[in-house]
Amino acid sequence: MFLEGVDFAVEVGDVLISPIVDEFRKAEFLEEGGALFGAAVFGVEGDDAPGNEVVACKQQRGFVLRGGERESTSSVTAMAARFMGVSFCCRVLARASILTLAIMPGAENSLSLPLHSFQEGRGGPPLVFLHGVLRNGRCCTPVLPALGARCTVHGLDLRGHGASPEGGGYRVVDYLPDVVRYVRGLGEPAVLYGHSLGAMLAAAAAAEAADCVRAIVMEDPPFHTMGRRMRGTPLQDYFEKIEPYAGSTEPVGTLARRLGELRVQSGNGLVALSTLRDATALRFLASSLRHVRPAVLAPIVAGEWLEGYAMDEVFTGVRCPALLLQCDTACGGMLMAEDAERMEALAVDCTRSFLKGVGHQAHWAQAGEVSRRVLEFLLSLE
């Protein structure tokens, strides 16, 4: 249904979605006097509501979804993308002489971004690798020889990482529209292989864009190990300590030495990071951090990273075959048994595989074993 003017009878709880062009960001939207020129034109009224920005439609063309059809911002954005590509969405909170709308939490960040990627392989079906936070698409290098022999591997740099553009937000759900956009652009269903943050995105993308996802591989998704369980842990202390170095312009060697000297919490009290990471790992971390936007770490440190990520809704929505690689928490794995069990119970076809004695970076520490298990899973799809 198309909106034809401000007198259109929308109801409280409805969602408006409309296409916009990528180059517009929130600041530019406001600088242009509240107008997005093109297929959609919205106007800003300037009223404020706690935690939201209230806007009013002066002109609008797009679709309206009846209230309650889609609960989450990410769901609305993904539905909009299926019809129109990049989208702006907002939920109607009240009726007035002109339509009064409020941007849903995170909706200002739901504009999908074009992601930088590389492709490598022998021309097989697409496999999209989604990296963890602070990393980049090249992190699939250890498993690339095995996977590239059967698939065309697409290594993505997520928003704010590597060579991809800066985003307006960096909660887990803020990354999702970018991934959905990329997968939809492939033209055929893909396997999504995600590590850590990327694993959570693979599951969410499978739930949001089921027609574009053939299967998913999830390597040690942390879920609330980096959410409500993180407060006061050494992991939070680690992220707080390295946050100032995101986007550093120092040479890699210099930055690696600085990182190694950081005093971080561990089971034995404060220790130098160099006692927990070897020299090459520190150098790789330094190299990656130089290409991470500083704002990426803000929601993690603030405990807001998983806001809007409805785990049970995501798990239930995964209807394609799924491989869940669970690393050993005794060795640094982040996926808790209760979360793994929950996903195994709710997803339609989830195979859970435990990597005993292997920590969070399994595809680096045990590339051969991880490749074997992933290839066995991929062969089972044929």
C-alpha positions in Angstrom: 0.0 0.0 0.0 1.4 3.4 -0.9 1.1 6.5 1.1 -0.2 9.5 -0.9 -0.3 12.3 1.6 -0.3 13.5 5.2 -4.0 12.7 5.5 -3.4 8.9 5.0 -5.1 7.0 7.8 -2.2 5.3 9.5 -2.7 3.9 13.0 -0.6 3.9 16.2 1.9 1.0 15.9 2.1 1.0 12.1 5.6 1.1 10.6 6.5 3.3 7.7 9.3 2.1 5.4 10.7 3.9 2.5 13.8 3.8 0.3 16.6 6.3 0.6 20.0 6.7 -0.9 23.1 5.4 0.9 25.0 8.6 1.2 22.5 10.1 3.6 23.3 9.8 7.2 21.4 11.2 10.2 23.6 14.4 10.3 23.1 15.0 6.6 19.4 14.4 7.0 19.2 17.1 9.6 21.5 19.5 7.7 19.2 19.2 4.7 16.4 20.6 6.7 14.8 17.3 7.4 14.3 16.2 3.8 15.5 13.1 2.1 15.3 13.9 -1.6 14.3 11.1 -4.0 11.7 8.4 -3.6 11.0 9.4 0.0 10.7 12.8 1.5 10.4 13.2 5.3 10.3 16.3 7.4 11.7 16.9 10.9 9.5 18.6 13.4 12.1 19.0 16.1 10.2 17.7 19.1 12.1 15.4 21.4 11.1 12.2 23.3 13.3 10.4 25.8 15.7 8.2 23.9 14.2 9.0 20.5 14.0 11.7 17.9 10.4 12.7 16.9 9.8 13.4 13.3 6.7 14.2 11.3 5.9 13.2 7.8 5.3 16.1 5.5 5.4 14.1 2.3 5.9 10.3 2.1 5.9 7.5 -0.4 6.5 3.9 0.7 4.8 1.0 2.4 2.9 0.9 5.6 3.0 -2.3 7.7 0.1 -2.8 10.1 1.0 -2.6 13.7 2.6 -5.6 15.3 3.5 -7.4 12.1 7.2 -6.9 12.8 8.4 -6.3 16.3 12.1 -5.5 15.9 13.8 -2.7 14.0 16.0 -5.3 12.3 12.9 -7.2 11.1 11.3 -4.1 9.7 14.5 -3.1 7.9 15.0 -6.6 6.5 11.4 -6.7 5.2 11.8 -3.3 3.6 15.0 -4.4 2.0 13.2 -7.4 0.3 10.9 -4.9 -1.5 12.9 -1.8 -1.9 16.5 -2.2 -0.9 18.0 0.3 1.5 15.3 1.6 3.8 14.4 4.1 6.4 11.8 3.0 8.9 9.9 4.5 11.8 7.0 3.4 14.0 3.9 5.5 14.4 3.5 6.5 18.1 0.5 8.9 17.9 -1.9 10.6 15.5 -2.0 14.3 15.0 -2.9 16.9 12.4 0.2 15.7 10.6 1.5 12.2 11.1 3.7 12.2 14.2 6.4 9.5 14.1 9.3 8.4 16.3 12.4 6.7 15.0 12.5 3.3 16.7 15.6 2.7 18.8 18.4 2.0 16.4 16.3 2.8 13.3 18.5 5.8 12.5 21.4 3.3 12.2 19.4 0.7 10.1 20.4 2.3 6.8 22.3 -0.5 5.1 25.8 0.2 4.0 27.7 -1.2 1.1 30.4 -3.5 2.5 33.9 -4.0 1.2 34.7 -7.6 0.4 37.1 -9.9 -1.4 36.2 -13.0 -3.3 38.4 -16.1 -3.7 37.9 -19.7 -4.7 37.3 -21.9 -7.7 33.9 -20.7 -8.8 31.7 -22.8 -6.5 28.6 -21.7 -4.7 28.9 -18.6 -2.5 30.1 -18.8 1.1 30.1 -15.5 3.0 32.5 -15.2 5.9 31.5 -12.8 8.7 34.3 -11.9 11.1 34.4 -11.0 14.8 34.5 -7.6 16.3 37.9 -5.7 15.8 38.8 -8.0 12.9 38.2 -8.0 9.1 37.3 -10.2 6.2 40.8 -11.5 5.8 40.4 -13.4 9.1 39.1 -16.3 7.1 42.6 -16.9 5.7 43.4 -20.0 7.8 40.4 -21.9 6.5 40.4 -20.3 3.0 42.3 -23.1 1.2 39.9 -25.8 2.2 36.7 -23.7 1.8 37.9 -22.1 -1.4 38.3 -25.5 -3.0 34.5 -26.0 -2.9 33.1 -22.5 -2.7 33.6 -18.9 -3.8 34.5 -17.3 -0.5 33.3 -13.8 0.1 35.2 -12.2 3.0 33.3 -9.1 4.3 34.6 -6.2 6.3 31.7 -5.3 8.6 30.7 -1.7 9.0 33.4 0.3 10.9 36.0 -2.3 10.2 38.7 -2.7 7.5 37.8 -0.9 4.3 34.1 -0.7 4.8 32.3 2.6 5.6 31.6 4.0 9.0 28.1 3.2 10.4 25.8 5.2 12.6 25.7 2.4 15.2 27.6 -0.7 16.3 25.2 -2.8 18.3 24.9 -6.3 16.9 21.6 -5.5 15.3 23.1 -2.4 13.6 25.4 -4.6 11.5 22.5 -6.8 10.3 21.0 -4.7 7.4 24.4 -4.4 5.8 24.9 -8.2 5.8 21.3 -8.8 4.5 21.9 -6.3 1.7 25.1 -8.1 0.6 23.6 -11.5 0.7 20.6 -10.4 -1.3 22.9 -9.0 -3.9 24.5 -12.3 -4.6 21.6 -13.6 -6.7 21.7 -17.1 -5.2 21.4 -18.6 -1.7 24.7 -18.5 0.2 26.2 -20.4 3.1 27.1 -17.9 5.9 30.1 -18.7 8.1 30.4 -16.4 11.1 32.9 -16.2 13.9 31.9 -14.5 17.2 30.0 -11.4 16.2 29.8 -12.8 12.7 28.2 -16.0 14.1 25.4 -14.0 15.7 24.9 -12.1 12.5 24.8 -15.3 10.5 21.9 -16.6 12.6 20.0 -13.3 12.5 20.5 -13.1 8.7 19.2 -16.6 8.3 16.1 -15.7 10.3 15.6 -12.4 8.4 16.4 -13.4 4.8 15.7 -17.1 4.7 15.3 -17.2 1.0 18.9 -16.0 0.5 20.6 -18.3 3.1 21.3 -21.9 2.2 22.9 -22.8 5.5 24.9 -21.3 8.4 28.1 -22.1 10.3 28.4 -20.4 13.7 31.8 -20.5 15.4 31.6 -19.7 19.1 28.9 -16.9 19.1 29.4 -15.2 22.5 25.8 -14.0 23.0 25.6 -12.6 26.6 29.2 -13.5 27.5 29.6 -10.1 25.8 26.3 -8.8 27.1 24.7 -9.0 30.5 27.3 -11.5 31.7 30.2 -9.3 30.9 29.9 -6.6 33.6 32.9 -6.7 35.9 34.7 -9.5 34.1 38.3 -9.5 32.7 36.7 -9.4 29.2 35.1 -6.0 29.9 38.4 -4.8 31.4 40.2 -5.9 28.2 37.8 -4.0 25.9 38.0 -0.9 28.1 41.8 -1.0 28.0 42.0 -1.3 24.2 39.2 1.1 23.3 41.5 4.2 23.1 43.6 2.5 20.5 40.9 1.9 17.9 41.6 3.9 14.8 45.3 4.5 15.9 47.6 6.0 13.3 50.7 4.6 15.0 52.9 2.2 13.0 51.9 -1.4 13.6 55.1 -2.3 15.5 54.8 0.6 17.8 51.1 0.0 18.5 51.8 -3.7 19.1 54.3 -2.8 21.8 51.9 -0.4 23.5 49.2 -3.1 23.5 51.6 -5.7 24.9 52.4 -3.3 27.8 48.7 -2.8 28.8 47.9 -4.2 32.3 44.7 -6.2 32.0 42.7 -8.3 34.4 43.2 -12.0 34.4 42.7 -15.0 36.7 46.0 -14.0 38.3 45.2 -10.3 38.8 46.7 -7.6 36.6 49.1 -8.8 34.0 50.7 -7.5 30.9 48.7 -8.3 27.8 52.0 -9.7 26.3 51.8 -12.6 28.8 48.4 -13.6 27.4 49.0 -12.9 23.6 52.2 -13.9 21.7 54.1 -11.3 19.6 52.5 -12.2 16.3 49.0 -12.1 17.8 49.7 -8.6 19.2 50.9 -7.4 15.9 47.8 -8.8 14.1 45.6 -7.1 16.8 47.5 -3.8 16.2 47.1 -4.1 12.5 43.3 -4.7 12.8 42.8 -1.9 15.4 44.3 0.6 13.0 41.3 0.0 10.7 38.5 0.0 13.3 36.5 3.1 13.9 36.7 4.2 17.6 32.9 4.1 18.0 32.8 0.3 17.4 33.7 -0.4 21.0 31.4 2.0 22.6 28.3 -0.2 22.9 30.4 -3.1 24.1 32.0 -1.2 26.9 28.6 0.4 27.8 26.9 -3.0 28.0 24.5 -2.2 25.1 26.0 -4.4 22.4 23.1 -7.0 22.4 20.3 -4.5 22.8 17.5 -5.5 20.3 19.0 -8.9 19.6 16.2 -11.3 20.5 17.9 -14.6 20.9 14.9 -16.9 21.1 13.3 -15.1 18.1 16.5 -15.5 16.1 17.0 -19.1 17.1 13.4 -20.0 16.2 13.7 -18.2 12.9 16.7 -20.3 11.8 15.1 -22.9 9.5 18.0 -23.8 7.3 20.7 -26.3 8.3 23.0 -24.9 10.9 26.4 -26.0 12.3 27.2 -24.6 15.8 30.8 -24.9 16.7 31.1 -24.6 20.4 34.6 -23.8 21.8 35.9 -24.9 25.2 35.2 -22.2 27.9 38.0 -23.6 29.9 40.4 -22.5 27.1 38.7 -19.1 26.4 35.6 -20.2 24.5 32.7 -17.7 24.8 29.6 -19.7 24.0 28.0 -20.9 27.2 26.5 -24.4 27.3 23.0 -23.0 28.2 23.0 -20.8 25.1 24.2 -23.6 22.9 21.5 -25.9 24.3 18.9 -23.2 23.7 19.8 -22.8 20.1 20.0 -26.5 19.5 16.5 -26.9 20.9 14.8 -23.9 19.1 16.5 -24.0 15.6 14.9 -26.4 13.1 18.1 -28.2 12.1 21.0 -27.4 14.3 24.1 -29.6 14.6 26.2 -28.8 17.7 29.9 -29.7 17.6 32.1 -29.3 20.6 35.8 -28.4 20.1 37.5 -29.7 23.3 40.6 -27.8 24.3 40.1 -25.1 21.7 39.6 -21.4 22.6 37.5 -18.7 21.0 39.7 -18.3 17.8 39.2 -21.9 16.7 39.7 -21.3 13.0 43.1 -19.9 13.7 44.2 -22.3 16.5 42.8 -25.5 14.8 42.3 -24.5 11.2 42.6 -28.1 10.0 40.1 -29.6 12.4 37.6 -26.7 11.9 37.9 -27.0 8.1 37.2 -30.7 8.4 34.1 -30.3 10.4 32.8 -27.4 8.2 33.5 -29.4 5.0 31.7 -32.4 6.4 28.7 -30.2 7.1 28.8 -28.6 3.6 29.0 -32.0 1.9 25.9 -33.0 3.9 23.9 -30.2 2.1 24.5 -31.7 -1.4 
